[in-house]
Amino acid sequence: MIIPNFTKPNAQSHITLGKKADPKNINSQNDSKRV
Amino acid sequence: MRHRLVLCNQEQALWDEYFMLLLQHYEELSLPYDFEMSFGFIGNPILQGNALVAIDPDTGLAVAALGFVFGTGADRFENAQICQVEAVCISQAYRHTMLFYAMLRRFAHSMAEQYPDTSAIQFWSPADRCDLRRLFGKFCDKIKTNEKSFGRIDLFQTDVPRLLAYSARRGNRKGKEHLS
């Protein structure tokens, strides 16, 4: 098992993080699903 | 008992009360969407709207809440003259018409005073709830019913003058008829 070490300065570069979601965009999409 | 009716933008600490109340009563909210979508609608007033909260003077806790935003998703919330109510909740023990109409009246006055540019107030409701259709039909027009993957939903619409007139009229009546 590989346990990621988040204390390493560049640890996050080895992890695929999703694009930070824009709440306004998500809410806009959700609301449009009702129309 | 007279509850304290406050808008969350006047007391920022009330946002916690608003959010906790709605999540604690999530099953009773009658939101027909999946949790992720419902969560977004409940949270949206915190990001880009406001909420009215009724506080029990004895406990200091929220017993009812009404969250709303300005604009609709289709217009990316640019059409701010439309107020969209996203969630309404009254705790079971406090669920009677007096509190409901007191909230409606306070909400209508707040809209008239703080958001005078609002041209319409609208909200979506499950179409299969006859009790809700009957209740909302008293002070709103049913604009349309949509068939969606998550179920049938009604779009209700009203405006501030109509809500003011209706809630003022109801406020003059006595009674403790329970809401379903």
Backbone of each chain as ProteinMPNN parsed JSONL, in Angstrom:
{"seq_chain_A": "MIIPNFTKPNAQSHITLGKKADPKNINSQNDSKRV", "coords_chain_A": {"N_chain_A": [[0.849, -1.189, 0.0], [0.549, 2.17, -0.856], [1.095, 5.028, 0.873], [0.182, 8.277, 0.644], [2.291, 11.059, 1.198], [1.503, 13.942, 2.456], [2.951, 15.974, 3.472], [5.143, 16.469, 2.0], [6.492, 18.98, -0.073], [5.886, 18.929, -2.814], [3.875, 17.108, -2.996], [1.205, 17.27, -3.809], [1.347, 17.518, -6.507], [1.487, 14.999, -7.47], [-0.953, 13.972, -7.269], [-4.082, 13.669, -8.788], [-6.088, 16.258, -8.848], [-9.422, 17.334, -8.99], [-10.805, 19.957, -11.065], [-11.339, 22.969, -9.386], [-14.574, 23.356, -8.326], [-17.035, 25.634, -9.506], [-19.38, 27.056, -7.538], [-21.539, 28.627, -8.357], [-21.805, 27.955, -10.993], [-22.459, 25.247, -10.799], [-24.888, 25.395, -9.405], [-26.326, 26.797, -11.261], [-26.472, 24.966, -13.35], [-27.879, 22.91, -12.049], [-30.316, 24.186, -11.488], [-31.215, 24.652, -14.031], [-31.909, 22.141, -14.813], [-34.45, 21.793, -13.957], [-36.084, 23.22, -15.526]], "CA_chain_A": [[0.0, 0.0, 0.0], [1.305, 3.425, -0.894], [0.413, 6.076, 1.645], [0.723, 9.573, 0.209], [2.807, 11.928, 2.244], [1.087, 15.285, 2.079], [3.86, 16.992, 4.006], [6.117, 16.81, 0.966], [6.068, 20.206, -0.762], [5.332, 18.718, -4.15], [3.025, 15.923, -2.96], [-0.04, 17.452, -4.542], [1.563, 17.403, -7.944], [1.338, 13.592, -7.825], [-2.354, 13.598, -7.096], [-4.946, 14.37, -9.728], [-7.187, 16.943, -8.179], [-10.39, 17.864, -9.942], [-10.854, 21.417, -11.138], [-12.164, 23.518, -8.316], [-15.892, 23.605, -8.885], [-17.623, 26.951, -9.282], [-20.721, 26.783, -7.011], [-22.551, 29.317, -9.154], [-21.981, 27.164, -12.198], [-23.166, 24.02, -10.425], [-26.272, 25.754, -9.105], [-26.948, 27.192, -12.519], [-26.776, 23.716, -14.066], [-28.939, 22.212, -11.318], [-31.59, 24.886, -11.664], [-31.639, 24.484, -15.423], [-32.484, 20.787, -14.96], [-35.867, 21.801, -13.596], [-36.851, 24.02, -16.511]], "C_chain_A": [[0.889, 1.246, 0.0], [0.505, 4.489, -0.144], [0.993, 7.421, 1.233], [1.18, 10.413, 1.395], [2.525, 13.374, 1.86], [2.005, 16.377, 2.624], [4.935, 17.36, 2.994], [5.625, 18.02, 0.188], [5.399, 19.947, -2.105], [4.372, 17.53, -4.183], [1.784, 16.082, -3.824], [0.138, 17.318, -6.043], [1.438, 15.947, -8.394], [-0.102, 13.111, -7.728], [-3.19, 14.377, -8.096], [-6.102, 14.969, -8.961], [-8.13, 17.479, -9.242], [-10.299, 19.37, -9.973], [-11.756, 21.923, -10.025], [-13.519, 23.932, -8.902], [-16.376, 25.01, -8.544], [-19.063, 26.726, -8.813], [-21.824, 27.426, -7.844], [-22.869, 28.533, -10.419], [-22.782, 25.898, -11.91], [-24.64, 24.327, -10.156], [-27.031, 26.165, -10.352], [-27.361, 25.945, -13.31], [-27.927, 22.975, -13.392], [-30.295, 22.863, -11.556], [-32.118, 24.695, -13.077], [-32.266, 23.111, -15.652], [-33.97, 20.765, -14.643], [-36.73, 22.431, -14.685], [-37.277, 23.165, -17.7]], "O_chain_A": [[1.851, 1.345, 0.763], [-0.631, 4.797, -0.506], [2.177, 7.676, 1.452], [0.535, 10.461, 2.442], [3.23, 13.955, 1.034], [1.859, 17.551, 2.285], [5.564, 18.413, 3.098], [4.45, 18.079, -0.174], [4.464, 20.65, -2.49], [4.08, 16.997, -5.254], [1.361, 15.139, -4.492], [-0.818, 17.035, -6.765], [1.298, 15.689, -9.589], [-0.414, 11.97, -8.069], [-3.034, 15.59, -8.24], [-6.986, 14.257, -8.485], [-7.696, 18.01, -10.265], [-9.788, 19.995, -9.043], [-12.816, 21.354, -9.764], [-13.6, 24.735, -9.832], [-16.156, 25.508, -7.439], [-19.892, 26.256, -9.592], [-22.901, 26.855, -8.019], [-24.016, 28.452, -10.859], [-23.67, 25.524, -12.676], [-25.527, 23.611, -10.621], [-28.228, 25.91, -10.48], [-28.458, 25.884, -13.866], [-28.833, 22.476, -14.06], [-31.293, 22.182, -11.794], [-33.326, 24.589, -13.289], [-33.06, 22.934, -16.576], [-34.674, 19.826, -15.017], [-37.938, 22.204, -14.755], [-37.925, 23.665, -18.619]]}, "seq_chain_B": "MRHRLVLCNQEQALWDEYFMLLLQHYEELSLPYDFEMSFGFIGNPILQGNALVAIDPDTGLAVAALGFVFGTGADRFENAQICQVEAVCISQAYRHTMLFYAMLRRFAHSMAEQYPDTSAIQFWSPADRCDLRRLFGKFCDKIKTNEKSFGRIDLFQTDVPRLLAYSARRGNRKGKEHLS", "coords_chain_B": {"N_chain_B": [[-46.886, 31.821, 21.306], [-44.423, 34.164, 20.438], [-42.338, 34.265, 17.787], [-38.982, 35.129, 16.905], [-38.367, 36.742, 13.979], [-35.971, 36.777, 11.609], [-33.721, 38.003, 9.104], [-31.043, 36.3, 7.551], [-28.953, 37.816, 6.506], [-28.815, 39.891, 8.176], [-27.945, 38.959, 10.561], [-25.24, 37.265, 10.637], [-24.517, 34.927, 11.961], [-26.733, 33.394, 11.967], [-26.805, 31.853, 9.734], [-25.737, 29.356, 10.21], [-27.748, 28.288, 11.792], [-29.85, 28.24, 9.957], [-28.874, 26.434, 8.006], [-28.397, 24.077, 9.484], [-30.96, 23.492, 10.454], [-32.371, 22.909, 8.09], [-30.954, 20.708, 7.116], [-31.301, 18.897, 9.205], [-33.987, 18.397, 8.941], [-34.211, 17.294, 6.503], [-35.501, 15.095, 5.236], [-38.142, 15.805, 5.403], [-38.495, 17.895, 3.703], [-39.599, 17.621, 1.223], [-38.272, 17.771, -1.18], [-37.817, 16.805, -4.452], [-35.487, 15.956, -5.633], [-32.19, 14.389, -6.124], [-29.797, 13.866, -3.422], [-27.472, 15.385, -3.784], [-28.196, 17.407, -5.573], [-30.289, 18.608, -4.171], [-28.878, 19.485, -1.938], [-27.333, 21.472, -3.085], [-29.333, 23.329, -3.788], [-30.301, 24.003, -1.256], [-28.051, 25.148, -0.137], [-27.495, 27.252, -1.824], [-28.802, 29.795, -1.214], [-27.084, 30.739, 0.774], [-24.778, 31.355, -0.577], [-25.554, 33.153, -2.628], [-27.866, 34.568, -1.944], [-30.469, 34.947, 0.391], [-31.951, 34.327, 3.616], [-34.824, 33.683, 5.589], [-35.334, 33.304, 8.997], [-36.97, 31.715, 11.7], [-36.807, 32.173, 15.083], [-36.913, 30.422, 18.114], [-37.786, 32.016, 21.037], [-37.225, 31.048, 23.566], [-35.338, 28.958, 23.423], [-33.491, 29.888, 21.64], [-32.997, 28.705, 19.274], [-33.356, 27.902, 15.757], [-36.543, 27.38, 14.368], [-37.927, 27.426, 12.098], [-37.471, 28.029, 8.593], [-36.749, 29.829, 5.576], [-35.347, 29.793, 2.556], [-33.896, 31.717, -0.057], [-33.022, 32.791, -3.41], [-31.7, 35.071, -5.903], [-32.553, 35.45, -9.224], [-32.347, 33.041, -11.942], [-31.187, 29.757, -12.823], [-31.056, 29.294, -15.562], [-30.495, 31.759, -16.641], [-28.089, 32.212, -15.573], [-28.275, 33.403, -13.089], [-28.449, 36.079, -13.566], [-30.779, 37.469, -13.994], [-31.879, 39.115, -11.782], [-34.209, 40.188, -10.855], [-36.037, 38.296, -10.419], [-37.089, 36.412, -7.772], [-36.246, 33.421, -6.31], [-37.523, 30.939, -4.37], [-35.967, 28.489, -2.495], [-36.073, 26.576, -0.45], [-38.258, 25.617, 2.165], [-38.996, 25.283, 5.55], [-40.634, 24.136, 8.44], [-40.347, 23.236, 11.741], [-41.796, 20.257, 13.02], [-43.143, 20.408, 15.563], [-43.799, 23.057, 15.682], [-45.446, 23.549, 13.659], [-47.869, 25.258, 12.511], [-50.558, 27.255, 11.201], [-50.331, 29.913, 12.001], [-47.612, 30.553, 12.421], [-46.649, 29.978, 9.877], [-47.97, 31.901, 8.244], [-47.07, 34.195, 9.484], [-44.391, 34.105, 8.819], [-44.614, 34.274, 6.059], [-45.668, 36.813, 5.816], [-43.626, 38.408, 6.92], [-41.598, 37.804, 5.144], [-42.683, 38.844, 2.766], [-42.797, 41.588, 3.4], [-40.077, 42.085, 3.768], [-39.131, 41.679, 1.196], [-40.401, 43.757, -0.141], [-39.26, 45.968, 1.102], [-36.416, 45.634, 1.178], [-35.734, 44.544, -1.279], [-36.826, 45.991, -3.607], [-36.878, 45.879, -6.378], [-37.746, 43.45, -7.179], [-39.623, 41.534, -9.339], [-41.02, 39.204, -9.538], [-41.855, 36.296, -7.625], [-40.885, 33.051, -7.31], [-41.139, 29.41, -7.252], [-40.32, 25.907, -7.164], [-42.203, 22.897, -6.887], [-43.16, 19.616, -5.708], [-45.243, 17.961, -7.998], [-47.079, 16.045, -7.395], [-48.124, 16.375, -4.924], [-51.003, 16.998, -3.566], [-51.842, 18.506, -1.385], [-49.93, 20.517, -1.16], [-50.259, 21.804, -3.599], [-52.807, 22.841, -3.239], [-52.402, 24.558, -1.061], [-50.388, 26.384, -2.022], [-51.727, 27.363, -4.186], [-53.355, 29.268, -3.152], [-52.065, 31.673, -2.971], [-50.484, 31.929, -5.158], [-49.825, 31.563, -8.717], [-50.073, 28.682, -10.706], [-47.685, 28.037, -12.957], [-46.611, 26.154, -14.737], [-46.249, 22.583, -15.336], [-43.682, 20.318, -15.116], [-42.267, 17.373, -16.542], [-39.831, 15.398, -15.288], [-36.73, 13.526, -14.929], [-36.496, 13.06, -12.265], [-39.041, 13.286, -11.358], [-42.413, 14.73, -11.383], [-42.798, 18.202, -11.468], [-44.094, 21.273, -10.227], [-44.199, 24.661, -11.289], [-44.574, 27.483, -9.441], [-45.76, 30.827, -9.209], [-45.706, 34.153, -7.943], [-46.231, 37.576, -6.837], [-44.779, 40.425, -5.125], [-46.724, 42.448, -4.213], [-49.098, 40.915, -4.226], [-48.495, 38.884, -2.426], [-48.091, 40.379, -0.134], [-50.671, 41.422, 0.256], [-52.177, 39.088, 0.587], [-50.931, 37.809, 2.802], [-51.308, 39.733, 4.758], [-54.049, 39.743, 4.996], [-54.517, 37.126, 5.881], [-53.141, 37.257, 8.239], [-54.779, 38.617, 9.918], [-56.588, 36.866, 10.779], [-57.678, 34.58, 13.309], [-56.453, 31.549, 14.805], [-55.271, 28.15, 15.03], [-54.785, 26.218, 13.229], [-53.343, 23.245, 12.077], [-50.621, 22.723, 9.832], [-50.116, 20.372, 7.199]], "CA_chain_B": [[-45.469, 32.213, 21.406], [-43.991, 35.006, 19.326], [-40.988, 33.923, 17.357], [-38.193, 36.224, 16.339], [-38.177, 36.479, 12.543], [-34.778, 37.541, 11.23], [-33.035, 37.63, 7.863], [-29.669, 35.884, 7.853], [-27.962, 38.833, 6.16], [-28.761, 40.853, 9.282], [-27.186, 38.288, 11.625], [-24.525, 36.231, 9.888], [-24.449, 33.677, 12.733], [-27.952, 32.619, 11.728], [-26.635, 30.939, 8.602], [-25.56, 28.026, 10.784], [-29.077, 27.834, 12.209], [-30.592, 27.945, 8.718], [-28.359, 25.232, 7.339], [-28.6, 22.921, 10.355], [-32.392, 23.177, 10.494], [-32.782, 22.274, 6.84], [-30.351, 19.373, 7.009], [-31.94, 18.029, 10.205], [-35.337, 18.073, 8.472], [-34.057, 17.062, 5.058], [-36.502, 14.139, 4.74], [-39.471, 16.439, 5.401], [-38.511, 19.074, 2.838], [-40.345, 17.301, -0.002], [-37.511, 18.093, -2.386], [-37.853, 15.566, -5.222], [-34.203, 15.747, -6.305], [-31.233, 13.595, -5.36], [-29.252, 14.651, -2.314], [-26.466, 16.354, -4.264], [-28.903, 18.548, -6.164], [-31.002, 19.272, -3.062], [-27.858, 20.145, -1.125], [-26.994, 22.698, -3.815], [-30.427, 24.297, -3.669], [-30.36, 24.461, 0.137], [-26.871, 25.963, 0.128], [-27.398, 28.401, -2.725], [-29.098, 31.08, -0.55], [-25.917, 31.188, 1.549], [-23.8, 31.896, -1.522], [-26.007, 34.284, -3.449], [-29.24, 34.936, -1.637], [-30.747, 35.319, 1.771], [-32.887, 33.383, 4.231], [-35.586, 34.145, 6.741], [-35.299, 32.26, 10.015], [-37.782, 31.956, 12.898], [-36.063, 31.717, 16.263], [-37.668, 30.215, 19.349], [-37.175, 32.93, 22.011], [-36.807, 30.326, 24.775], [-34.133, 28.144, 23.191], [-32.563, 30.591, 20.747], [-32.751, 27.867, 18.099], [-34.243, 28.092, 14.612], [-37.622, 26.393, 14.273], [-38.448, 27.514, 10.733], [-36.554, 28.752, 7.7], [-37.152, 29.999, 4.177], [-34.147, 30.232, 1.837], [-34.208, 32.184, -1.407], [-31.939, 33.373, -4.216], [-32.163, 36.012, -6.924], [-32.189, 34.981, -10.54], [-32.568, 31.629, -12.24], [-30.01, 29.104, -13.406], [-31.046, 29.418, -17.025], [-29.88, 33.059, -16.931], [-26.894, 32.281, -14.719], [-28.616, 34.27, -11.958], [-28.331, 37.49, -13.956], [-32.114, 38.085, -13.93], [-32.04, 39.232, -10.327], [-35.538, 40.684, -10.471], [-36.836, 37.129, -10.052], [-36.674, 35.777, -6.517], [-36.607, 32.003, -6.347], [-37.475, 30.309, -3.05], [-35.371, 27.166, -2.698], [-36.468, 25.611, 0.579], [-39.046, 26.117, 3.3], [-39.11, 24.242, 6.563], [-41.107, 24.487, 9.792], [-40.248, 22.052, 12.597], [-43.103, 19.643, 13.252], [-43.771, 20.894, 16.799], [-44.168, 24.468, 15.52], [-46.079, 23.643, 12.353], [-49.262, 25.691, 12.471], [-50.731, 28.32, 10.203], [-49.929, 31.239, 12.5], [-46.192, 30.763, 12.13], [-46.479, 29.983, 8.419], [-48.381, 33.19, 7.685], [-46.178, 35.234, 10.033], [-43.179, 34.06, 7.987], [-44.981, 34.769, 4.734], [-45.846, 38.271, 5.935], [-42.295, 39.002, 7.123], [-40.883, 37.628, 3.874], [-43.243, 39.804, 1.803], [-42.353, 42.935, 3.792], [-38.632, 42.179, 3.503], [-38.951, 41.821, -0.246], [-40.841, 45.108, -0.523], [-38.368, 46.992, 1.661], [-34.996, 45.441, 0.858], [-35.524, 44.138, -2.673], [-37.99, 46.556, -4.307], [-36.846, 45.609, -7.82], [-38.225, 42.093, -7.447], [-40.874, 41.554, -10.113], [-41.739, 37.929, -9.371], [-41.332, 35.32, -6.662], [-41.284, 31.746, -7.839], [-40.528, 28.237, -6.642], [-40.72, 24.612, -7.715], [-42.797, 22.047, -5.854], [-43.555, 18.321, -6.276], [-46.587, 18.098, -8.586], [-47.981, 15.003, -6.91], [-48.597, 16.695, -3.565], [-52.246, 17.786, -3.678], [-51.929, 19.462, -0.275], [-49.08, 21.667, -1.473], [-50.908, 22.529, -4.698], [-53.936, 23.571, -2.667], [-51.852, 25.636, -0.232], [-49.704, 27.398, -2.829], [-52.72, 27.946, -5.09], [-54.043, 30.372, -2.476], [-51.378, 32.966, -3.134], [-49.602, 31.86, -6.339], [-50.348, 30.948, -9.939], [-49.265, 27.556, -11.198], [-47.274, 28.435, -14.313], [-46.491, 24.959, -15.579], [-45.811, 21.337, -14.696], [-42.658, 19.668, -15.943], [-41.953, 15.955, -16.308], [-38.378, 15.263, -15.261], [-36.277, 12.195, -14.524], [-36.668, 12.934, -10.813], [-40.461, 13.363, -11.049], [-43.182, 15.855, -11.917], [-42.669, 19.377, -10.598], [-44.881, 22.458, -10.592], [-43.599, 25.979, -11.08], [-45.533, 28.458, -8.917], [-45.245, 32.194, -9.255], [-46.533, 35.211, -7.378], [-45.418, 38.792, -6.779], [-44.73, 41.004, -3.778], [-48.017, 43.027, -3.784], [-50.081, 39.851, -3.968], [-48.07, 38.204, -1.199], [-48.359, 41.326, 0.959], [-52.119, 41.488, 0.475], [-52.657, 37.798, 1.106], [-50.415, 37.52, 4.146], [-51.935, 40.689, 5.675], [-55.424, 39.274, 5.201], [-54.448, 35.916, 6.7], [-52.612, 37.608, 9.548], [-55.835, 39.16, 10.764], [-57.459, 35.786, 11.258], [-57.189, 33.823, 14.462], [-56.569, 30.101, 14.597], [-54.046, 27.379, 15.155], [-54.939, 25.068, 12.345], [-52.028, 22.684, 11.786], [-50.279, 22.439, 8.443], [-49.729, 18.966, 7.058]], "C_chain_B": [[-45.081, 33.071, 20.196], [-42.54, 34.696, 18.992], [-40.29, 35.157, 16.805], [-37.929, 35.871, 14.879], [-37.055, 37.373, 12.03], [-34.229, 37.052, 9.887], [-31.569, 37.325, 8.179], [-28.633, 36.947, 7.489], [-27.876, 39.93, 7.226], [-27.996, 40.286, 10.471], [-26.492, 37.084, 10.999], [-24.488, 34.889, 10.625], [-25.666, 32.794, 12.481], [-27.834, 31.669, 10.546], [-26.429, 29.505, 9.095], [-26.918, 27.434, 11.169], [-29.904, 27.414, 10.995], [-30.176, 26.596, 8.146], [-28.614, 23.971, 8.171], [-30.078, 22.512, 10.384], [-32.82, 22.425, 9.238], [-32.179, 20.881, 6.697], [-30.98, 18.404, 8.013], [-33.332, 17.575, 9.749], [-35.336, 17.737, 6.984], [-35.173, 16.168, 4.496], [-37.883, 14.778, 4.611], [-39.588, 17.568, 4.385], [-39.288, 18.871, 1.544], [-39.6, 17.727, -1.262], [-37.389, 16.799, -3.201], [-36.507, 15.179, -5.865], [-33.303, 14.818, -5.496], [-30.536, 14.505, -4.342], [-28.29, 15.734, -2.8], [-27.13, 17.624, -4.801], [-29.637, 19.333, -5.061], [-30.035, 20.075, -2.21], [-27.458, 21.485, -1.758], [-28.066, 23.761, -3.669], [-30.51, 24.868, -2.255], [-29.216, 25.443, 0.42], [-26.8, 27.232, -0.696], [-27.769, 29.739, -2.072], [-27.92, 31.612, 0.26], [-24.926, 31.884, 0.624], [-24.287, 33.16, -2.211], [-27.469, 34.642, -3.203], [-29.376, 35.362, -0.2], [-31.704, 34.272, 2.33], [-33.57, 34.057, 5.4], [-35.645, 33.001, 7.745], [-36.192, 32.671, 11.176], [-37.058, 31.334, 14.084], [-37.009, 31.569, 17.452], [-37.029, 31.086, 20.443], [-36.663, 32.216, 23.262], [-35.486, 29.589, 24.583], [-33.08, 28.871, 22.373], [-32.258, 29.801, 19.483], [-33.77, 28.161, 16.993], [-35.293, 26.987, 14.59], [-38.263, 26.417, 12.882], [-37.477, 28.326, 9.886], [-37.111, 28.781, 6.29], [-35.931, 30.576, 3.446], [-34.482, 30.635, 0.411], [-32.975, 32.784, -2.094], [-32.556, 34.359, -5.205], [-31.633, 35.568, -8.274], [-32.475, 33.505, -10.7], [-31.331, 31.069, -12.93], [-29.903, 29.292, -14.899], [-30.382, 30.731, -17.457], [-28.628, 33.294, -16.09], [-27.061, 33.318, -13.593], [-28.395, 35.753, -12.262], [-29.671, 38.209, -13.823], [-32.544, 38.213, -12.467], [-33.392, 39.779, -9.903], [-36.483, 39.532, -10.14], [-36.249, 36.52, -8.775], [-37.146, 34.327, -6.563], [-36.44, 31.414, -4.942], [-37.003, 28.869, -3.233], [-35.793, 26.14, -1.659], [-37.242, 26.312, 1.687], [-39.202, 24.977, 4.292], [-39.647, 24.833, 7.865], [-41.048, 23.203, 10.613], [-41.644, 21.573, 12.972], [-43.834, 20.252, 14.462], [-44.291, 22.326, 16.667], [-45.025, 24.672, 14.276], [-47.563, 23.991, 12.454], [-49.338, 26.937, 11.598], [-50.246, 29.682, 10.694], [-48.471, 31.537, 12.184], [-45.958, 30.837, 10.625], [-46.83, 31.355, 7.842], [-47.564, 34.356, 8.253], [-44.889, 35.279, 9.197], [-43.454, 34.64, 6.607], [-45.073, 36.299, 4.743], [-44.488, 38.965, 6.068], [-41.478, 38.923, 5.843], [-41.369, 38.666, 2.852], [-42.786, 41.23, 2.123], [-40.863, 43.124, 3.506], [-38.366, 42.38, 2.022], [-39.303, 43.248, -0.674], [-39.836, 46.163, -0.077], [-36.923, 46.86, 1.164], [-34.723, 45.12, -0.61], [-36.678, 44.663, -3.528], [-38.007, 46.29, -5.815], [-37.384, 44.227, -8.181], [-39.58, 42.136, -8.171], [-41.68, 40.277, -9.927], [-41.05, 37.079, -8.314], [-41.806, 33.955, -7.152], [-40.593, 30.61, -7.097], [-41.076, 26.984, -7.306], [-41.214, 23.737, -6.574], [-43.18, 20.712, -6.485], [-45.002, 18.388, -6.76], [-47.575, 17.096, -8.007], [-48.472, 15.243, -5.493], [-49.811, 17.619, -3.656], [-52.337, 18.839, -2.587], [-51.104, 20.715, -0.557], [-49.691, 22.495, -2.596], [-52.033, 23.399, -4.173], [-53.437, 24.787, -1.87], [-51.251, 26.751, -1.087], [-50.669, 28.092, -3.787], [-53.45, 29.135, -4.478], [-53.361, 31.713, -2.706], [-50.396, 32.974, -4.31], [-50.395, 31.355, -7.546], [-49.455, 29.772, -10.291], [-48.948, 27.833, -12.666], [-47.196, 27.232, -15.242], [-46.107, 23.759, -14.726], [-44.829, 20.656, -15.631], [-42.467, 18.212, -15.537], [-40.447, 15.803, -16.387], [-38.004, 13.869, -14.795], [-36.508, 11.971, -13.028], [-38.14, 13.057, -10.401], [-41.129, 14.566, -11.684], [-43.082, 17.023, -10.936], [-43.5, 20.536, -11.161], [-44.03, 23.702, -10.397], [-44.706, 26.934, -10.636], [-44.906, 29.843, -8.963], [-46.252, 33.165, -8.623], [-45.728, 36.509, -7.441], [-45.571, 39.427, -5.396], [-46.077, 41.619, -3.36], [-49.052, 41.951, -3.44], [-49.778, 39.13, -2.653], [-48.333, 39.082, 0.022], [-49.848, 41.332, 1.3], [-52.626, 40.203, 1.112], [-52.199, 37.561, 2.541], [-51.009, 38.487, 5.171], [-53.344, 40.228, 6.014], [-55.442, 38.071, 6.135], [-53.998, 36.244, 8.12], [-53.655, 38.149, 10.499], [-56.762, 38.077, 11.317], [-56.832, 35.108, 12.466], [-57.239, 32.34, 14.098], [-55.241, 29.414, 14.685], [-54.153, 26.083, 14.355], [-53.551, 24.541, 11.97], [-51.833, 22.465, 10.295], [-49.893, 20.981, 8.342], [-48.236, 18.885, 6.809]], "O_chain_B": [[-45.391, 32.719, 19.058], [-41.644, 34.851, 19.821], [-40.922, 36.091, 16.311], [-37.341, 34.832, 14.579], [-37.188, 38.597, 12.023], [-34.265, 35.861, 9.576], [-30.94, 38.016, 8.981], [-27.556, 36.988, 8.084], [-26.989, 40.783, 7.187], [-27.464, 41.035, 11.291], [-27.088, 36.017, 10.851], [-24.433, 33.835, 9.991], [-25.635, 31.593, 12.748], [-28.667, 30.78, 10.375], [-26.894, 28.555, 8.466], [-27.204, 26.263, 10.918], [-30.567, 26.377, 11.004], [-31.008, 25.74, 7.845], [-28.996, 22.93, 7.636], [-30.401, 21.325, 10.343], [-33.54, 21.43, 9.313], [-32.842, 19.97, 6.201], [-31.17, 17.227, 7.706], [-33.795, 16.499, 10.127], [-36.35, 17.883, 6.302], [-35.72, 16.439, 3.427], [-38.699, 14.339, 3.8], [-40.666, 18.141, 4.22], [-39.601, 19.837, 0.847], [-40.217, 18.011, -2.289], [-36.901, 15.796, -2.68], [-36.424, 14.17, -6.565], [-33.596, 14.497, -4.345], [-30.661, 15.728, -4.386], [-28.293, 16.856, -2.292], [-26.697, 18.744, -4.529], [-29.604, 20.563, -5.034], [-30.329, 21.201, -1.809], [-27.27, 22.487, -1.068], [-27.77, 24.937, -3.454], [-30.756, 26.06, -2.07], [-29.395, 26.436, 1.125], [-26.121, 28.186, -0.315], [-27.109, 30.74, -2.35], [-27.779, 32.826, 0.412], [-24.31, 32.881, 0.999], [-23.535, 34.123, -2.365], [-28.208, 34.976, -4.129], [-28.516, 36.046, 0.354], [-32.207, 33.427, 1.59], [-32.986, 34.882, 6.103], [-35.968, 31.868, 7.389], [-36.181, 33.828, 11.595], [-36.74, 30.145, 14.093], [-37.797, 32.465, 17.755], [-35.848, 30.913, 20.747], [-35.77, 32.72, 23.943], [-34.627, 29.592, 25.464], [-31.903, 28.51, 22.41], [-31.375, 30.172, 18.709], [-34.888, 28.606, 17.256], [-34.977, 25.811, 14.77], [-39.045, 25.531, 12.536], [-36.76, 29.19, 10.389], [-37.842, 27.885, 5.868], [-35.534, 31.714, 3.696], [-35.268, 29.963, -0.256], [-32.026, 33.221, -1.442], [-33.777, 34.462, -5.323], [-30.436, 35.34, -8.45], [-32.799, 32.807, -9.739], [-30.543, 31.798, -13.533], [-28.808, 29.433, -15.444], [-29.776, 30.796, -18.526], [-28.174, 34.426, -15.923], [-26.114, 34.006, -13.21], [-28.186, 36.568, -11.364], [-29.709, 39.413, -13.569], [-33.442, 37.517, -11.994], [-33.691, 39.828, -8.71], [-37.589, 39.751, -9.645], [-35.072, 36.166, -8.718], [-38.318, 34.055, -6.827], [-35.335, 31.398, -4.398], [-37.57, 28.12, -4.028], [-35.862, 24.949, -1.963], [-36.926, 27.432, 2.086], [-39.503, 23.845, 3.913], [-39.189, 25.876, 8.33], [-41.635, 22.193, 10.226], [-42.551, 22.371, 13.208], [-45.02, 20.571, 14.373], [-45.131, 22.756, 17.457], [-45.301, 25.803, 13.877], [-48.412, 23.1, 12.478], [-48.331, 27.578, 11.299], [-49.802, 30.509, 9.898], [-48.133, 32.632, 11.736], [-45.169, 31.655, 10.152], [-46.072, 31.906, 7.043], [-47.386, 35.378, 7.59], [-44.366, 36.355, 8.908], [-42.648, 35.391, 6.057], [-44.623, 36.977, 3.819], [-44.231, 39.977, 5.416], [-40.755, 39.858, 5.499], [-40.563, 39.289, 2.161], [-42.431, 41.989, 1.221], [-40.44, 44.189, 3.058], [-37.489, 43.152, 1.636], [-38.59, 43.863, -1.467], [-39.589, 47.135, -0.791], [-36.294, 47.846, 0.78], [-33.636, 45.383, -1.124], [-37.426, 43.877, -4.11], [-39.042, 46.458, -6.459], [-37.467, 43.878, -9.359], [-40.549, 42.704, -7.668], [-42.893, 40.272, -10.135], [-39.834, 37.136, -8.136], [-42.998, 33.746, -7.379], [-39.596, 30.816, -6.406], [-42.142, 26.996, -7.923], [-40.72, 23.817, -5.45], [-43.494, 20.667, -7.674], [-45.886, 18.822, -6.022], [-48.786, 17.286, -8.121], [-49.164, 14.399, -4.924], [-49.683, 18.835, -3.802], [-52.845, 19.936, -2.819], [-51.518, 21.83, -0.239], [-49.653, 23.725, -2.565], [-52.202, 24.542, -4.596], [-53.974, 25.888, -1.987], [-51.57, 27.925, -0.897], [-50.469, 29.249, -4.158], [-54.084, 29.916, -5.187], [-54.001, 32.762, -2.643], [-49.585, 33.89, -4.45], [-51.484, 30.798, -7.407], [-48.231, 29.855, -10.187], [-49.845, 27.858, -13.51], [-47.653, 27.281, -16.384], [-45.701, 23.891, -13.571], [-45.125, 20.446, -16.807], [-42.5, 17.866, -14.356], [-39.85, 16.05, -17.434], [-38.854, 13.116, -14.32], [-36.693, 10.839, -12.582], [-38.455, 12.945, -9.216], [-40.503, 15.325, -12.424], [-43.26, 16.853, -9.73], [-43.594, 20.743, -12.371], [-43.239, 23.786, -9.458], [-45.664, 27.165, -11.373], [-43.7, 30.011, -8.784], [-47.466, 33.012, -8.754], [-44.651, 36.536, -8.038], [-46.405, 38.998, -4.599], [-46.541, 41.343, -2.253], [-49.79, 42.082, -2.463], [-50.68, 38.811, -1.877], [-48.744, 38.595, 1.075], [-50.235, 41.259, 2.466], [-53.41, 40.234, 2.06], [-52.992, 37.159, 3.393], [-51.198, 38.115, 6.329], [-53.78, 40.308, 7.163], [-56.257, 37.992, 7.054], [-54.416, 35.598, 9.08], [-53.468, 38.15, 11.716], [-57.595, 38.326, 12.188], [-55.611, 35.073, 12.616], [-57.973, 31.933, 13.197], [-54.199, 30.021, 14.442], [-53.678, 25.022, 14.76], [-52.678, 25.32, 11.585], [-52.759, 22.073, 9.585], [-49.39, 20.409, 9.309], [-47.694, 17.79, 6.66]]}, "name": "protein", "num_of_chains": 2, "seq": "MIIPNFTKPNAQSHITLGKKADPKNINSQNDSKRVMRHRLVLCNQEQALWDEYFMLLLQHYEELSLPYDFEMSFGFIGNPILQGNALVAIDPDTGLAVAALGFVFGTGADRFENAQICQVEAVCISQAYRHTMLFYAMLRRFAHSMAEQYPDTSAIQFWSPADRCDLRRLFGKFCDKIKTNEKSFGRIDLFQTDVPRLLAYSARRGNRKGKEHLS"}
